[in-house]
Amino acid sequence: ATIVTLAEGLSGKVSTANNDLKFVVLTFPVGQMARVNQHLNIYRAGLKVGEVNVTGPQREDSIVADITAGEAKASDEGRDK
C-alpha cells in the first residue's frame, strides 16, 4: 500500500452527480478526505469541467459538495490542485 502525502494533492472520484440540484458525492481513498468548506476542481479526461465546495455531510469515505461552477458527472475526478 502506498502512503499518499498531502504534497501530492487530494484526489477523489465523483460517485454521484446531480447537476439540477447542483451537488456531487465525492468518494476518497482510505486515509484521504476533503474538509468542509474546501474548494475542489472537477476534472474529466484531464480537463477542468467544474468547481465544487465541500459542504458535508460525510459518510465513511464519501462527502457531499455543492457545484459552484461548471458541471460534474459520475467518474469525474475532484482534486485540490
N, C-alpha and C positions, 0 to 999 in steps of 0.2 A: 504494500500500500504506500502510495506517495503522500507526503505531507505537503499540503498546499499552503504557501505563505501568503500573507496579505499583499506582499510586494507584487505578486503575480496578478493580483486583482481578484475580485469576486465575480463568479460566473454561475448563473442558474438558468434552467430551462423554463420556458413558458409551458405549463401543463394545461392551462385553461385560459382562454381569452374571450372577453365579451366586449366588442367594440361599441355596441349600442349603449351598454351601461358603463363603458369606459373603465373596465378593470381587467386585471390579469391575476392568475395564481402562478407564482414562481416556485419552482422546486429546486432545492440546492443539494449538492453532495453533502454527505455526513461531515460535520465539522465546519461547515460554512453556513452562514445565514446573514441575510441583509438585515439592517437595523430599520426600525420605524423611522420615517422621515428621510430615509436615504434615497438619493436620486440615482436611477439606473438608466442606461441606454439600452434600447432593444435592437438587436441585430438579426438580419435574415440573410444567410449566404454571404456573411461578411460585410453587408451594407447596413447602415443605420436606418431603421424604419420608424422608430418611435422613441418616446421617453416615458418613464413611469416614476411615480413617487410611492415608496413603500408605506402602507398605512396599517397593515395588520388586518385582522388577527393572524397569528401564526399558529399552525397546527403541525406538529412534528417537523418534517423537513420542508414544509411549504408555507408561503406567506402571501398575503394579498397586497396588490399595489394598484394605484389609480393610474390610468393612462392620461398623461398631461400633454402629449403631442404625438402626432402620427398615429400609428396603429400597431397591433400585435396579433399574432396567431400562434396556435399551439406549435411547439417545437422551435420557435424563435429563441434566441439567447438573450438573457438580461445580464449586462456587465456594468461595472462601476468605472471602467476606463474605456 
